[in-house]
Amino acid sequence: MAKKKNVPDKNGFVLFNVVYEDGSLSSNRKVASAELEGFDGEKAARSIIEAQDRQIAERGGVERGRVKSLERSRQ
């Protein structure tokens, strides 16, 4: 069986693993593929994930630390 290529779907999502400054890890965070077009895809993903974290903190009352690094998940 041939190996599936890891090409993002234009109508789907790209998954990211996020490491926070406190050492905690959040796996498979979804970011819309359409938001990542262009050269600043990783910067766009960081700002989108930080916005998601703020929304989660507002709803749940638990704030995340600052994002230390992120990388695309290998799916």
N, C-alpha and C positions, 0 to 999 in steps of 0.2 A: 504494500500500500504506500502510495506517495505521501510525503510529508506536506501538510497544509501550510501554505505561505501565510505569514503574519502581516496581512495587508488590512488596514483599517477600512471598514465599510463607511462610505460617505454618508449614509443615513443612520449609522449606528453610533456606537460608543467606543472609546479607547479606554483601557483600564490602566490605572497607575498604582504603584505601591508608594506610600508616603511615609517618610521617617521624620519624626518631630524632634525638636531640640532636646526634649526630655528623654529621648531614646525609644519612645513608643512607636509602634508601626501600625499603619492602617493599610490593608491590602485591598486591591481590586476596586479602587475608587473610580467611578464612571465620570467621563467627560465626553460631551458630544463631539463627534468627529468634525462636524462643520465648524466648531469653534477653534479648531487646531490648525486650520489651513494657513499657509504662509511660513515665513522663516522663524517667527516667534512662537511656535507651537508649544514649546516647553514653558515659556514665560506665561503664555495664556492659560495653560493647564494649572500652573501654580496659583494664579489669581482666581481661577474658577474654583479650585479646591479650597482656597482660603475663604472665598465667599460662602461655599457650602458649609465650612466649619463655623462661620459666624451665624448662619441660619440655624444650624443644629444647636449652637450654644444658646441662642435666643429662645428656642423651643424647649430645650431640656435643662437649661441652667448650668451646664457643664462646659467650660471652655477648654479648647485644645491649646496646646503650646504652639509655638511658631514652627513653620515647616522648615526643616533642615535640608532635606533633599527629596527628590522624587524621581522615579524611573518608570518607564512603561513596563507593564506586567507582561510576562512571557506566557501567553496563552495559546 
